[in-house]
């Protein structure tokens, strides 16, 4: 038996993509706030977990809606954060370099999150 085809599938996916795109500025703002919190002297292990979680969310959904490079770079950064989870940012030797990568990502994504290539 053939699976019925939804004639409105493309239109609904496009509408979801538009909704996703409209939410990108808020997502970038949340990532920026998490990054700022990680830079506080009193930041704890939960700070890195929040930053990781936000990037993981982008990594898992962006390509579905046509934001492949936006998602791929989020995935790359969140994978670098993964082994650091459970630590305070102040305890991570390479934290400043990683924070710089997040800043470049945010700057790039604010300009054109639908770009085909990440140029951070």
Secondary structure, DSSP 8 states (H G I E B T S, - for coil): ------TTHHHHHHHHHHHHHHHHHHHHHHHHHHHHHHHSTT--HHHHHHHHHHHHHHHHHGGGGT-HHHHHHHHHHHHHHHTTTTS-GGG-TTHHHHHHHHHHHHHHHHHHTT-SS---
